[in-house]
Amino acid sequence: MESVAELNYRKGVALHGAGDFAGALAAYDAALAVAPQLAAALYNKAMVLIQLQRWQDALAVLDALVRTNPGIADAWNNRSGVLQALGRHEEALESIRHVINLRPSDARALYNAGLVLLILKRFDEAQQFLTRALAADPSNGEILGSLVSAALRACDWKTLEPLLPRLFSGVRNGTAVIAPLSLLALSDDAILQRRCAELTTARSLATAALGSGVPPMAQAAYRHDRIRIGYLSSDFGDHPVAAQIVGLLERHDRSRFEITGLFIGRADGSTRYGRVVKACDHFRSIGSMGARDAAALIREAEIDILVDLNGQTLGGRPAILKYRPAPVIAAFLGYAGTAGADFVDYIIGDPHVTPFELGPAMSEKIVQLPDCFWPSDPDLPEPEALTRADAGLPPGAFVFCCFNSNHKIRPPMLDLWARLLKSVEGAVLWIRGGYPEMNARFLEQAGSRGIAEERIVFAGRMESFAAHLGRQAQADLFLDTFPYNAHATASDALWAGLPVVTLRGESFVSRVSSSLLANIGLAELVAESPEEYEAIALALARDRGRLTELRLRLASARKSAALFDMDRFVKGIEAAYRQMQARSGEKPEAFRVPLSI
């Protein structure tokens, strides 16, 4: 005869399988009230809490389970996942090591260790674990995608390049998954980018508990005196997204708009975080909530337009959006590509980054702002006055510069840059310094292209952002990356007075710098082919007079051009919001905000 604990446990399993999470939790609790150390009930209760994204509660249950049953590898594995969700990555890594000690050849455990190490930016170690994981499970497309991401971030092209054909094929046929943010640096194929985003979104939603506990959103617009805009982001701290969005938050017309910040990250106590909080009429930290509860909160606030600033970046919460907590949902700024989700109505871009011909590559409908989609903070500091000696640069050399993240540098670009260095006597290439192994790889790759080590200069961190801007002014020409263009890095370079040469591609992410340059009056620095890119850069390196004239134009445009005119930007995006609100309840359609706003 079954005990009371066993009967309640079985009831919990049935309710859990039927999607009744509240009933399942009650049944498991009834079992545990009789048998507090019943491992199966503890384990399954934790699984329900994980699905509900009640991370702290799940951790408490898993802590109790591994304390009394340290040999249950799956419990350690799930505990690691919960700790990752809570941002406690070092502890998550330690938890997963217990799994590997128990099951040394467990591909899933090795894979999870690699994922944590990726988040911790320990890319070489991540590669080691992911290589072992792929050897243990060679057909696993998730492991393949993560190994590619690790090799990309480590700038380990010898490992990376042979994996790409298999990865691209796997993404196309649905057998491989890679973080969409990584794919942006690997392929300019916008349709492939969409496919990757769709796979990732579907995978993310499959792990969330999407039930019917929240009533469906009314299709008609609310009738508010002011349009309620909710900005959803995990990056309201010391992050480029916060740096770009805060000026918009501060300048919204409060007679027509009411602004709510919806924070799904963790407060970092930074000055910028405080500035974002102050810039919002209402600010809610909802990162600890499950998707269902977070969606309910947004619905109760009667947000008219929910603007997702994450997209396919770390910290995004597509499950919240899946509940349709607002009549209109738009993607903006954080990710230069599609969300790959049928529940996001619009993607906000401009005629340069999102021409309407790009529509088939977007799951959303395109909204084109009148000028540039990029909101530049007009309160950036002036560049600090520095010398080349301060920046560690040779005094008389022509300095080609690229301060993009190093993983955006791809072999074809280094080939091109090496040709420029060979063509300009004494020129140097100034790039961001990484960890020692990464720097050594760049020097090795440069050497294989006939470039001596002394012609590669690595830039370290500066004490202040003003000093970072000041050192950029000591370079002669910024060389953009492809297919992943510079975003904030290009905007910062232009603010510092440094001209940027870019290559325009076929996807959103490879057209960003062309938009920035067009909106500051330097469209002649936009190339349509690698050959033209090289020709523009070489011509400027050989004509100091023309380069000086460009810098003078740039200095003047900084005060008058659309790129740094935040008031003009605010009018444009507010016009877009008004049009979205007017169409609320209707089928979304692409549109452009007119220049005469």
Secondary structure as GFF3:
##gff-version 3
##sequence-region A 1 597
A	DSSP	alpha_helix	4	17	.	.	.	ID=ss1
A	DSSP	alpha_helix	21	34	.	.	.	ID=ss2
A	DSSP	alpha_helix	39	51	.	.	.	ID=ss3
A	DSSP	alpha_helix	55	68	.	.	.	ID=ss4
A	DSSP	alpha_helix	73	85	.	.	.	ID=ss5
A	DSSP	alpha_helix	89	102	.	.	.	ID=ss6
A	DSSP	alpha_helix	107	119	.	.	.	ID=ss7
A	DSSP	alpha_helix	123	136	.	.	.	ID=ss8
A	DSSP	alpha_helix	141	153	.	.	.	ID=ss9
A	DSSP	alpha_helix	157	160	.	.	.	ID=ss10
A	DSSP	three_ten_helix	161	163	.	.	.	ID=ss11
A	DSSP	alpha_helix	164	173	.	.	.	ID=ss12
A	DSSP	alpha_helix	180	183	.	.	.	ID=ss13
A	DSSP	alpha_helix	190	206	.	.	.	ID=ss14
A	DSSP	beta_strand	227	233	.	.	.	ID=ss15
A	DSSP	alpha_helix	240	251	.	.	.	ID=ss16
A	DSSP	beta_strand	257	263	.	.	.	ID=ss17
A	DSSP	alpha_helix	271	279	.	.	.	ID=ss18
A	DSSP	beta_strand	282	285	.	.	.	ID=ss19
A	DSSP	alpha_helix	291	300	.	.	.	ID=ss20
A	DSSP	beta_strand	305	308	.	.	.	ID=ss21
A	DSSP	alpha_helix	318	322	.	.	.	ID=ss22
A	DSSP	beta_strand	328	331	.	.	.	ID=ss23
A	DSSP	beta_strand	346	349	.	.	.	ID=ss24
A	DSSP	three_ten_helix	356	361	.	.	.	ID=ss25
A	DSSP	beta_strand	365	368	.	.	.	ID=ss26
A	DSSP	alpha_helix	388	391	.	.	.	ID=ss27
A	DSSP	beta_strand	399	402	.	.	.	ID=ss28
A	DSSP	three_ten_helix	406	408	.	.	.	ID=ss29
A	DSSP	alpha_helix	411	423	.	.	.	ID=ss30
A	DSSP	beta_strand	428	432	.	.	.	ID=ss31
A	DSSP	alpha_helix	436	448	.	.	.	ID=ss32
A	DSSP	three_ten_helix	453	455	.	.	.	ID=ss33
A	DSSP	beta_strand	456	459	.	.	.	ID=ss34
A	DSSP	alpha_helix	465	472	.	.	.	ID=ss35
A	DSSP	beta_strand	477	479	.	.	.	ID=ss36
A	DSSP	alpha_helix	488	495	.	.	.	ID=ss37
A	DSSP	beta_strand	500	503	.	.	.	ID=ss38
A	DSSP	three_ten_helix	508	510	.	.	.	ID=ss39
A	DSSP	alpha_helix	512	518	.	.	.	ID=ss40
A	DSSP	three_ten_helix	523	525	.	.	.	ID=ss41
A	DSSP	beta_strand	526	527	.	.	.	ID=ss42
A	DSSP	alpha_helix	530	541	.	.	.	ID=ss43
A	DSSP	alpha_helix	544	557	.	.	.	ID=ss44
A	DSSP	three_ten_helix	562	564	.	.	.	ID=ss45
A	DSSP	alpha_helix	566	582	.	.	.	ID=ss46
A	DSSP	beta_strand	591	592	.	.	.	ID=ss47
###
